[in-house]
Amino acid sequence: MKFIIKLHPEIMIKSKSVRKRFTKVLLGNIRLVFKRNHLSVEVRHSWDKLLLLVNPASMDKEEQVVDLLQRIPGIDQILLVQESHFSDLDDVYQQIKLVWQAQLRGKTFVVRVKRRGEHSFSSLEAARYIGGRLNQECDTAGVRMKDPDLCIDFELNDDTLIQSSRRVKCLGGLPLPTQEDVLSLMSGGYDSGVASYHMIRRGARTHFCFFNLGGREHEIGVKQVSYYLWKRYSQSHKVKFIAVDFAPVVGEILEKIDNSQMGVVLKRMMLRAASLLADKLEINALVTGECLGQVSSQTLSNLHVIDQATDKLVLRPLICVDKLEIIDLAKHIGTEEFAKVMPEYCGVISNKPTVKALLTKVVQEETKFDFSLIEQAVNAAQMRDIRTIAEEAEQEVSTVLSVDTLAADSV
């Protein structure tokens, strides 16, 4: 079994040295992922692609091989290929027809040929001959050179026919960790999970920072989604999961900060704590799932005030993405199952939040706050290799019990 691995187009347009470095990183990531999943494969480098040969010991694992390749950042698409010998152009046609005839029924198609070696025909002549006969002898919807339903491409290398029997679209993006590390603030909801996915896909090794506002059940849920994202999309590199008990900070805010400023102040305190943790990991960028105008703390004015609490770069991959688009992507990447049972803790802190915070007023309010609580929370934070939380991450997320009636003594 042989796969051709096509690189993400952005890798191909980079300079020769950068392309070579990115390809080398991707090759190493593929080898590591397959080794961790106990699959025996061989990966070879070609100028514009990678070749993956499945060894006999893993020959019956085609679907697992495809699934793993689909989830490695930097791969645009994969082609399952088969090689055979041919005697003449008619022999090539018969072999192509055998593979494609059933798929061509009612579909438009185009034939593209790459050729190496000495032949009595050109690549264009081969494409015309095979395309014409397929159109005549198969129940197709005709040849279409632009945007066809099917693209039949193959290579003729001397007397060897190389054709793809399956093409699968993959994750795309850039290989890990061709970009610098980032620290993602995880709540466990739709937004933070999708934002983290975007950063992973873009080649940034993404560590997870969790501010616990909801107790043990909240922490289990966030561990679950963080571990899932790492295991599914970035298992080639180990990352940290950091849990910070933020209950004392919230208590201080509720007691001393004006109600209308609580949401903005809470976010500023989170950025301050995250910045201290990022310093320990030598990370210069923080990631949040904030989206412009989605809630009161995410207006332009409030985001500006929130950002003044840190000198770190704050990245917001979802800043202009609609909520329904975020939910759809969460379904696609598999984080929806975690997010839909995750309560929203940040939203209950204030019942009359400001939508246009003033930095001077917020700073004045924060003079009432005991900032030693931030240092205490950071010093007490649990920083762990995400691989060690697998057992906890796989615990079932606690769900809220729903009832129609309450007993007289219910609280």
N, C-alpha and C positions, 0 to 999 in steps of 0.2 A: 504494500500500500504506500502510495507516494502522494504528498501534498505540495503544491506550489503556494508559497505564502507571499502575497503582494503587500508591499509596504504602503503605509498611508501617504497619499500624494504630497503632503507638506514635507515629508522626509525627502522625497525624490527631488524637490526643487531647491534644496539647500546646497551649499557649497560641497565640493567633493570631500573635504576633510570632515565637515559636520555630518554629512550623510554616512560616511564610513563609521564615525563614532556612534551615531544613533543606531545604525544597523548592527554593530557589534554588541551594543547594550541589549537590543531586542533579541538577538540570538542567544545571549546569556540568559535572559529572562525566560525564554521558551524552554531552554534546557533545564533550568531550575524548577519551573512549574511542573514539567513532566516528571522530573525526578521525584518531587515531593508527592506526586500522585501515582508513583510506582508504575509508570508506563515506560517501556523500552523503545526509545526512538533515537534517530540520528538526525542532526540538523546541520545543513551545509549552507555556506554563503555563496550567493551569486551576485552579480553586479546590481541588478534591479529587483532582486527577489531572494527569498530563502527557500530551500528545499528541505522538506521534512520526510524522512523515510521511517516508516513504522516497522520495527523489527518483528520477526516471527512470533516472539513471546507475547506481543500485544496486537497481533493481527486481527483479532476478533473484537477490538475495542474502537471501531470507527466512530461511533456516536460520541464516545467519551473524548476522543481526540478532537473532534470537531467542536464539542462544547468548550473544551479548554482553550483552544485557539481563538474562539469567538470572544473570549473574555480577557485577552491580553492586550493592553494598550499598545498602539503602534501598528497593528495589523489591519489593513483595509479589507481584504477579502482572501479567501483560501479556495484553491481549486484541487479537487481530488482527481488525479491524473492516472492514466494507464498507458503503458508503452507496448507496442507490438511492431513486428516487421511487416513491410509491404513490398510487393513486386512491381506494381505499376499504379497508375492513377485510378484505374477501375477498382483495384484492390483497396486503395484508400477509401474510395466512395462506399464500397460494400461495408467496410468496417465502421465508417461514420454513420451510415444508415442504420446499422444494427443497434447502435447506442441511442440515436436521436429520433428514430421513426415514431415511437409512441408519444414522445413529448411534443412533436411537431404538429400533431393533429389540431387543426383550427387555429394555429399560431402563425404570426409573421416571424420572419427570421432573416438573419444575415450570416454569411460565411466569411471568416477572416483566417488567413493562412500566414504563418511564419515559416521560412524555409532556410535550411542550411545545407550546404553540400552541392554536388553536381546532379542536376535533373534535366530531363528533356522538356520541361515545362517551367514557366515562371509561377510565382506565388499568385499573381492575378489570374492566370489561366487556370490554375488549380481551383481557386475560389469560384470562378465562373462555371467550371465544369461540374463541380460537386454541388454548388447551389442550384444550378439548372436542373440537374437530375433529381435532387431532393424535391424541388418544386413540382416536377412532373410526376414522380412516382410515389410521393407521400401526400397525405390529405392535409396540406398546409393552407394558410390564409395568404400566402404569397411572400415574395421577397420584399423587405423594406430596409433600405440602407441606413435610415435614421430612426432611432428609437424603436427597434423591433422588440417583439415579445421575447425572442430567444436569440442569443449570439453564439453561433457555433464556431469556436476558434480552436485551432490545433496547430501543431508544429510538425514539420517534416525535417528530420535531422538525418541526412544521408538516407539509409533505408529503414529508419525507425519512425513510426507514427506515434506522436505524443498527443493525446486528446484528453480533455477534461470531461468527466462524467457528472460532476457536481460542482456547483459554485455557491459559496456561502459568504454573505456579507458579515463583516466583523465589527469590532468596536471602533477602529480608527484611532485618532489621537496620536500622542507621542509616547515613546517608551518610557517606563519608569527606570531610574529617576533622572531623566535628562533635564528636568527643571529642579529648582531648589525645593527643600522641604517646606511644608505649611502646617499650621495647627488649626484644625477645624473645630468650631464650637458646636457641639452636638446636643440637640434637645431630644432627638429621637423621632421628631415629626417628619412630615413630608419634606419641608424645605431644607433642613440641615442635611438630610440624607442625600438628596439630589445634588445639593451644592458640593458635597464631598465627592460624589461620583464624578462631577464635572472636573474637579481638580485632579483626581486620580487619572481620568481619561486624558488629561492634558499633560501628563508626565510628571506631576508633582507628588512626591511621597507625602501622603497625608496622614498626620497623626490626629488623634481624637481627644478632645477636651470636653468633659461633661461637668456641668454645674448642677449638683443635686439639690433640687427644690422639692422633690416629692417622695423622699424616702427610698427604702430598699427596692420596692416594685419599680419605681422610676429608673433606678440604676440598672436593674436587670434588663429592662426593655432597651435602654440605650446601649448597654453592652452587646445585646443581641444584634441590633442593627449595625453597630460599628464593626463587630466581628464579621458579620455577613458581608459588608462592603469590602473589608480587607480580604477575606477568604475568596470572594468571588472575583474581585477585580484587581487586587494588588498583592496577592500572596507571594510574589517573587521577592518582596522586600519586607522585613519586619518593621513594625511601627509601634508607637507607644499609645496606650490608652490611659488617660489621666482623669481621675474622679475627684472632684472638689466638693466638699460639704459646704454649701452656700446658705444653709438655713440661718446661721447666726447673722450673716450679712443682710438677708431678707428681713429678719427680725429687727435689726437696727434701722433699716429703711422704713419699715412700717411704723416704727415708734417715733422717728425723728424727722422724716422728710415730708414736706407738703404733699398731699394726695395727688395733685395734678402733675407733680414732677417725678413720682415714684418710678414709672416705667423707664424714663430716660436715665435716671440715676442708676437703676438696676443694671441696665445695659452698659453704662460707663464703668460700673464696678466689675462687671464680667470682663470687659476689655482690659482693665487694669490687671486683674488676676491672670488672665490669659497671657498678657505681655510678660509678666514675671516668669510664668511657666515656659514661655517661648524662649526667654533669655537662657534658661537652664538647658534647653535643647539646641541653642544657637540657631533659632528660627526667626526670620525677619518678617513673616507675613501671617496674618490671621484670616480665617475664612468663616463667613457667616451665611446663613440662608435668607437674609433679609431681601425683601422685594419692595420696590418703591410704591408707597401708598397702600400696602396690604393691610397694615394695622397702624394704630396711632403713633407708635414709636418709629415708624419707617417713612415718615414724611421727609422731604429734603432737609427742612430745618432741623428736625430731630436727629437725623443721621449725621448731619454736620456737627451738631453739638456732641453726639456720642463719640464721633471719631477723635475729638480733641482730647479724649482721655488717654490716648496712646500715641506713641511715635512709630508704632509698627504700621506696615502697609495692611489695610483692611480690604480684603477681596470679597466681592459679593457677586458670584456667578449668576444669580437669579434676579438681578436688580430690575430687569425689564421683562421678566417672564410672567405670563398670566398664571393664576393659581391652577386652572384646569390643565394647563400644559404641564405644570409641575406634577400634578397628580397622575397624569397620563404617563409621564416619564418614570415616576415612582413605580407604577404598575409594570412598566417595561423592564426596569432593572431589578425588580423584586423587593423593593423596600416598602411597598404599600401595606403588606401584611403586618408589618411592625408599626407603621405610622398610624394606621386607622384605629388602633387600640391605645394610642399614646395620648394621655390627657395633656392639655396645654396649661402649663404652670405659670409661665410668665404673664399671661393675659389676665390673671385674677388679682394682680397686685394693686391695681388702681381702678377705681370706678369712674373717675372724671379726668382722664389723661389729657395733657396738653398735646396739641398737634403742631405747635410752633414754639418750641422751647427757646429761651434766651440763655446764652452761655453765662452771662453775668448772674442771672437768677439761679441757674443750676449750681454754679460754683458757690454762691452764697448759701444755698441749701446744704451743700456738701460740707460746709464748715461745721455743721452739727454732727457729722458722721465720725465715728471712731475708726480711722483708717488702719489701726492695728489689727482689726478683724480681717482685713484683706491679707495681710502678711501671715496671720495665723492660719487662715484657710489654705493659702498656698503652701506653707510649710507642712501642713498636715495632709496635703493632697497625696493620693495614692497613684504613683506612676508605675505602670506595669507594661511588660511586653504583651501585646495583644494576643499572642499565641497561648498565653497562660490562662486566658479567660474563656477558653472554648467551652468548658463544662458549664460555667455560669451563663454564658451567652446562649446556650442551647436550652436553658430552662424555659418553660412556657411563660409567656407574658401574662401577668394577672389581668383579668378582665373585670369590668365593673358589673356587679350584679344588678339586673333590672327587675323591678317588681311593679305590679299594678296597684297593690294596696299595701298599706303600712299597719302593723299591729299597733295597738293603743299605747304600748310602752316603748315604741321605737324612738331612737334618737337619730 
